[in-house]
Amino acid sequence: MLKSGLAATVALTLVVVLFLWAAGKAFGFQVSVIGSLVMSIGLTLVLNLILAAFKRRDRGARGI
C-alpha cells in the first residue's frame, strides 16, 4: 500500500510541476521548474493532510 501511494504521490507531483510550469509560460510569467516543484510539494502535503483528516474522521464515526 505504501509503495503504490508513494508512486501515486510522486506521479501527481510531477504532473502538477509540469502543469504549473506550462501554465506559467503560457500566460507569460517567469516560472522556474524549482519554484513549481516547491509549490507542488506544498500542495501535495496540504492535500495529504486534508485526506488524512477525513480518513481519521471516518474511522472515528465507524468506531474503529
N, C-alpha and C positions, 0 to 999 in steps of 0.2 A: 504494500500500500504506500509506504513512504517513497519508494523509488518512482512509482507512477505519479504520485503527487508532486514530487520534486521535478520530474521531467515535464509535467504539465506547467509548473510554475516557470521553469526556465524557458519553455516554448512561448508561453504567454508574455514573458518579459521581452524576449527577442522580437516578437510581433509588435508589441507596444513601442519598443525603441525605434523600430523601422517606421512605424506609423507616425510617431511624433516627429521624427527626422524629416520624413517625406512631406508631412503637412506643413511643417515649418518652412521648408524650402518652397513649397507651392505657394504659400502666402507671403513669401519674400522676407521671412525672418532669418536671421543668422543663428542657426541651431547647430550646436555641436553634438556629436554622437555621444560624448561623455555626459553632457547635460541631459540628453534624452535617456541615457542609461540610469542616471541618478533619479530622474523624475519617475521612470517606470519602476525602479526598485521601491521607491517610496510608495507609489500607487499600489504595487503588489503587496507590500507589507500592510497597508491600510485595509485592502480588500481581505487579506487573510485574517486580520484581527476582527473585522466585521463578521466574516463567515464563522470564525471560532466562537464568537459571542452568540450567534444564532444557534450553533450546534450545542453549546453549553445550555442555552435556554431550553431547547427542545428536549435535551436529556433530563433536565430538571422537571419539565412538565410531565414526562412519562414516568418519573420516579426511579430512574436508573442511577 
